[in-house]
């Protein structure tokens, strides 16, 4: 019911909404997104949905940043033109996505190195942890963020030189 009410509260050609479980997303013209947000804040609690401005991020193009800040100035929403993590993936500029993936890869390299140390005493446990848990972390990122294959070089090196020597 809430989603249908939100659809009728805004111009559907100017604001599209997407939902995944209790995570909502809207895209479109800034004034319509603001109308959508305001309606969500008023009607959402009546359906048990409580939007949290402190956990909400509006990602806009650089040339719309000033206008977005003006429109959403009293909403408590963070406005950025760089990017943000969204449902496990990342949205935003090329530089933001690149930095996000590089940080992830650096952590996974450390994880592989730790598993390699474990593998010296218990290779079966290390292999099980790798195949059942660790490798799934980066396959999700590879599936959801395009154009990042070259950023996985350090991880591939760690796997080849440390985990599978």
Secondary structure, 3 states (H helix, E strand, C coil): CHHHHHHHHCCCCCEEEEEECCEEEEEECHHHHHHHHHHHHHHHHHHCCCCCHHHCEEECCHHHHHHHHHHCCCCCCEEECCEEEECCEEEECHHHHHHHHHHHHHHHHHHHHHHHHHHHHCHHHHHHHHHHHHHHHHHHHHHHCCCCHHHHHHHHHHHHHHHCC
